[in-house]
């Protein structure tokens, strides 16, 4: 019986920790939006906020470095990581209905030593709902990104994606889901 109570207490502690982190993220997100949108206190209390938290995981030969990024809508609460060794996170927020829509490209070396690129784009807006899109392949493919095309592909995508490039033997597994009332992006770069 003591073991059960201990496990139950641990689960409660984890829930409290998550709840506190969610409240902290909401407060930080709200402050950033108020600042960026030049809102007064009355408007700030009435706004609905969309928050997207993300985890980017690197399962390639070495570290990945940010190559490019694009914010279509939203504000950073925590920037995309410049370098990903194993995993790192980011957070974005914006007012409803505009929501959050962004993309990031990382470059690095695949398992056979070839320079490659990995792109992940995501959205949580009233117009699109939750969407995620990804691409991977030779690094040169991402030298001149057509962001309009990426946005179009994102708008037509679903909530999971798993593209792979047979030439470079790279792939991306990515999803966007609900998490504690926010959206959660989970992307793993393989190669």
N, C-alpha and C positions, 0 to 999 in steps of 0.2 A: 504494500500500500504506500509506503514512503516513496518508493521509486516513481509511482504514478503521480503523486503530489509534486515531486521535484520536477518531473517532465512537464506537468501542467504549469508550474510556476515559470519554468524556462520559456514555454510557449507564450505565456502572458507577458514576460519581460521583452521578448522579441516583438510582440504586437505593440507594446508601449513604445519601444525604440523606433519602430517603423512609423507609428503614429506621430511621434515627436519630429522625426525627420520630414514627414509629409507636411506637418504644420510649418516647420522652418522653411521648407522649400516654397510653400505657398506664400508665406510672408515676404520672402526674398523676391519671388516672382512678382508679387503685387507691387512692391517698392520699385522694382525696375520698370514695370509698365507705367506706373504713375509718373516716374521721372521722364521716361521716353515720350509718353503721350501728353505730358504737361497737364495732368489732371488735378483737380482740387479734391479735398477730402470727401465731399458729398458724392461726386462722381465715382471715386475710388471704392466707396462702400457698396455701390450698386453694380459694379462690374463683375462679369463672369469671366473666369480665367481658364484657358486651356494650357496645361503643362505637359510637356513631353520630356521624359527622362530616358536616357539611353546608355547602354553598355556596349562598347566596341571591343571585340576579342581578336587577338592576333594568334593564329596557328600556322604561321609561315616560318621560314628559315631564320629570319632575323627581325629586327625592329621595323615598324612601318612609320613613315613620315608623311605628314599632311602635304598634299600636293596642291589642292585647290578646294574651295568650298563656295557654296552659294546659299544665301538666305532669301527665300521668296517671301516669307512672312514670319514674324516672330522676333523675339529678343533673347539673347543668351543670358541665362542665369549662371551657367558654367560652360565655357568655351569647349569646342572640340579639342581633344588633346593633340598637341603638336607631334608627339611620338607615342606609339603604342608598342610596348615590349610584350606584355601578355594580355592585359586588359585595362581599360580606363573608361571613364564615363563623362557625360555631358548632360546639360539640362537647358531647355528653352521654354518660353512662355509667351502668351499673347492674349489679347482680349478675344472673347467670342463675339462674332462668328468668324472673324478673319482667321484665327487660329495660328498654327505653326506649320511651316513647310520649308524644308531645307535639304541640302545635300552636301556630302563631303567625299573627297577622293584621297586615298592614301597610296603611296608607292613603296615598294620594297623588292626584295629578292625572293623568288620562289625556291623550292627545294633543289632545283637543278641549276641555280645561279643566274636565272634570267630575270631582268628588271621588269616588274609587272605593276599593274594598277588595280585598285579595288574601289568601286564607287557604291555608296548607299545613299538613297534619297528617301525621305519620309514626309508624311503629312498627317495632320489631324486638324481639319477645318470643317466648317458647316457644309461647304460646297462639295468637298471630296469625301468626307468621313476619314476613317483611318486607312492609310495607304503606305506601302513600302515598295521600293524598286531598287534593283542592284545590277551592276555590271562588273566584269573583271576581264583581264587579258593583258596583252603587252602594254608596257608603260606608254608607248607612243600613241596608243588609242586615246589617251586622256590629255594629250598636249593641247589640243584646241577643242574644248568641250562646248557643245551646242546646248546651252542651258535651257533654251526653249523646248528642244526635243526631249531632254531629260524630264522637264516638268510635264510635258504631254504624256510621256511614258508612265510617269508617276501617277498622274491623274487617272490613267486607265488600268493601273495595277490593282493587286489585292492586298491582303493583310500578311501574306508570307511570300517569300521568293527564294529561289535557289539556283541562280545561273552558274554555269561552269564553262570554262574555256578549255577545250581539249588540247589546243596547241601549247598553252603555258601550264596546263594542269592546275589551274587556279579555280576557285569557286568562292561563293559567298552564300551563307545561309542567314537570312534576316527575317524578322517578324515584328509586327507592331500589335500590341494587345492592351487591354485595360489593366491597370495596376493601381489600387487604392484611389480610384476616381480620376487618375491621370492616365496618360498613355505611356507605355513602356516600349522602347525600341531595343531589340537585341540583335546584334549583327556579329557574325563570326567570319573572319577573312581567312581562307585556307589556301595553301599553295605549297 
